[in-house]
Amino acid sequence: MPAQLSRNPPPSDSGPPGQRADARLNRARLLQAAREAYALDGTDVSSSAIARRAGVGAATLYRHFPTRGSLIAAAFSEQLGQCVAALDEALQDDDPWQGLRNVLTRVCMMQAQDRGFSAAFLSRFPDAPDVHRERARAEACLAQLVRRAKDTGQLRKDFHPSDVTLLLLANNGVVRESPAASMAASRRLLAYFLQSCLPTDATPLPQPAPLRLDDLYKPPRRTG
């Protein structure tokens, strides 16, 4: 049976039940400000800058989101839910190659539209267990889609699930200040990638890179 992804809805911007109206409003403002800032400048934006953007004090921000990771995870919970939904749909598709293409297309589009998305989805947040759980399930489902596509003869036999990680890393690199340029570059990169995945070239590929989704945004290892 296909691996089942979580169908739990993403956390609401309104906060936990019973929270005061003003606290709910502040939380929603903070999340909106965080999404806007991350989309423009990535997740390196400081918490103080987000608090100013939301029109609240730093103490208010930390009451709602004690750590930077908790704020980032909450801000991108909706996008994570969309990734989960895309994988769930792909697993139900009778054509696994079409399902795999649809997932890659949707995720690459989200990456190109939002500068903070890939870092939020792929980074390590010790205080965001839901993110880690869904990401682990996403990896399992991607591996299953790859196996099914190979079994139908529509995907080259030496394709490896880590090649998806390479695609996401490359796609993150084409994101530019101009949304139109980002989308155009992303679509072209994805088209090249999908074309190379077809079982029409007998030339063997080098060994796959030992990469997982959570390896992408680790700090580079220093040498010397």
C-alpha positions in Angstrom: 0.0 0.0 0.0 1.2 3.6 -0.6 2.7 5.4 2.3 0.0 7.6 3.7 0.8 11.2 4.3 -0.7 13.2 7.1 -4.0 14.9 6.3 -4.0 17.1 9.3 -4.7 20.7 8.4 -1.9 23.3 8.9 -2.0 25.3 12.1 -4.4 28.3 11.9 -3.1 31.8 12.0 -5.6 32.5 14.7 -3.7 30.6 17.3 -4.8 28.1 20.0 -8.5 28.0 21.1 -9.3 30.4 23.9 -6.6 32.9 23.0 -7.7 36.6 23.5 -8.8 38.5 20.4 -5.9 40.9 20.5 -3.4 38.1 20.9 -4.9 36.3 17.9 -4.7 39.4 15.8 -1.0 39.9 16.8 -0.2 36.4 15.9 -1.9 36.7 12.5 0.0 40.0 11.8 3.3 38.3 12.7 2.8 35.4 10.4 1.7 37.6 7.5 4.7 39.9 8.1 7.0 36.8 8.2 5.7 35.4 5.0 6.1 38.7 3.2 9.6 39.2 4.5 10.7 35.6 3.8 9.3 35.7 0.3 11.3 38.8 -0.5 14.6 38.2 1.3 14.6 34.5 2.4 14.6 33.2 6.0 17.7 35.2 7.1 15.5 38.2 7.9 15.8 39.0 11.6 13.0 38.5 14.1 13.2 42.2 15.1 12.7 43.2 11.5 9.6 41.0 11.3 8.2 42.4 14.5 8.6 46.0 13.2 6.9 45.0 9.9 4.0 43.5 11.9 3.8 46.7 14.1 4.3 44.8 17.3 7.1 44.7 19.9 9.8 42.1 20.1 8.3 40.8 23.4 5.0 40.1 21.6 6.8 38.2 18.9 8.6 36.0 21.4 5.5 35.3 23.4 3.9 33.7 20.3 7.1 32.3 18.7 9.9 31.7 21.3 12.4 30.7 18.6 13.2 31.6 15.1 12.5 28.1 13.9 9.0 28.1 15.4 8.2 31.3 13.5 9.5 30.0 10.2 7.8 26.6 10.6 4.4 28.3 11.4 4.8 30.8 8.5 5.3 28.0 6.0 2.9 25.5 7.3 0.4 26.2 4.5 3.1 25.5 1.8 4.1 22.3 3.6 0.4 21.2 3.5 0.4 21.9 -0.2 3.4 19.7 -0.7 1.8 16.9 1.3 -1.4 17.2 -0.8 0.6 17.1 -4.0 2.4 13.9 -3.0 -0.9 12.4 -1.8 -2.4 13.1 -5.2 0.6 11.7 -7.0 0.4 8.4 -5.1 -3.2 8.0 -6.2 -2.4 8.7 -9.9 -2.7 5.6 -12.0 0.2 6.9 -14.1 3.2 7.2 -11.7 5.4 9.1 -14.2 2.6 11.7 -14.5 2.3 11.8 -10.7 6.0 12.4 -10.3 6.1 15.1 -12.9 3.2 16.9 -11.3 4.8 16.9 -7.9 8.1 18.2 -9.2 6.3 20.9 -11.2 4.3 22.1 -8.2 7.2 22.1 -5.8 9.6 23.9 -8.3 6.9 26.5 -8.9 6.5 27.1 -5.2 10.3 27.4 -4.8 10.5 30.0 -7.6 7.6 32.0 -6.3 8.9 32.3 -2.7 12.5 32.8 -1.7 12.0 31.5 1.8 10.1 28.3 0.9 12.9 26.0 0.2 14.9 27.0 3.2 11.9 26.6 5.4 11.0 23.2 4.0 14.5 21.8 3.9 16.2 23.3 6.9 16.5 21.7 10.4 14.2 23.0 13.1 14.5 21.0 16.3 11.4 22.7 17.7 9.2 21.9 14.7 8.5 18.1 14.8 5.6 18.3 12.4 8.0 19.7 9.7 10.4 16.8 10.2 7.7 14.2 10.3 6.1 15.4 7.0 9.5 15.8 5.3 10.4 12.2 6.2 7.2 10.9 4.8 7.7 13.1 1.7 11.0 11.3 1.1 9.4 7.9 1.5 6.7 8.8 -0.9 9.1 10.2 -3.5 11.1 7.0 -3.4 7.9 5.1 -4.0 6.9 7.2 -6.9 10.4 6.7 -8.4 10.1 2.9 -8.1 6.6 2.9 -9.6 7.7 5.1 -12.6 10.7 2.8 -13.2 8.4 -0.3 -13.1 6.3 1.2 -15.9 9.4 1.8 -18.1 8.8 5.6 -18.2 11.8 6.6 -16.0 15.4 5.7 -16.6 16.6 2.8 -14.5 19.6 4.6 -13.0 17.5 7.5 -11.7 17.9 7.8 -7.9 15.6 9.6 -5.4 18.5 11.9 -4.5 18.3 13.3 -8.0 15.2 15.1 -6.8 17.3 16.8 -4.2 19.7 17.9 -6.9 16.8 19.4 -8.8 15.6 21.4 -5.8 19.1 22.6 -5.1 19.6 23.7 -8.7 16.1 25.3 -8.8 16.8 27.2 -5.7 19.8 28.7 -7.5 17.7 30.2 -10.3 15.5 32.3 -8.1 15.9 35.9 -9.0 14.5 39.3 -7.8 12.1 39.3 -10.7 9.3 36.8 -10.2 8.8 36.5 -14.0 12.5 35.7 -14.5 12.4 33.2 -11.7 9.4 31.4 -13.1 10.8 31.3 -16.6 14.2 30.0 -15.4 12.5 27.4 -13.2 10.3 26.1 -16.0 13.2 25.7 -18.4 15.4 24.0 -15.8 12.6 21.6 -14.9 11.9 20.8 -18.6 15.6 19.9 -19.1 15.6 17.8 -16.0 12.4 15.9 -17.0 13.7 15.3 -20.5 16.9 13.8 -19.1 14.9 11.4 -16.9 13.4 9.6 -19.9 14.8 6.1 -20.7 16.1 7.1 -24.1 19.8 7.6 -23.3 21.8 4.4 -22.7 24.8 6.4 -21.4 25.2 5.5 -17.7 25.2 8.2 -15.2 27.8 8.7 -12.4 27.0 7.3 -9.0 24.2 9.2 -7.2 25.1 11.8 -4.7 24.5 10.8 -1.1 21.9 13.5 -0.4 18.7 13.8 1.5 16.3 16.6 1.7 17.6 17.7 5.1 21.1 17.8 3.8 20.6 20.7 1.4 20.8 23.6 3.9 23.4 22.4 6.3 26.4 24.8 6.5 29.1 23.8 4.0 32.0 21.8 5.6 35.1 23.9 6.0 38.4 22.5 4.9 41.9 23.6 5.7 
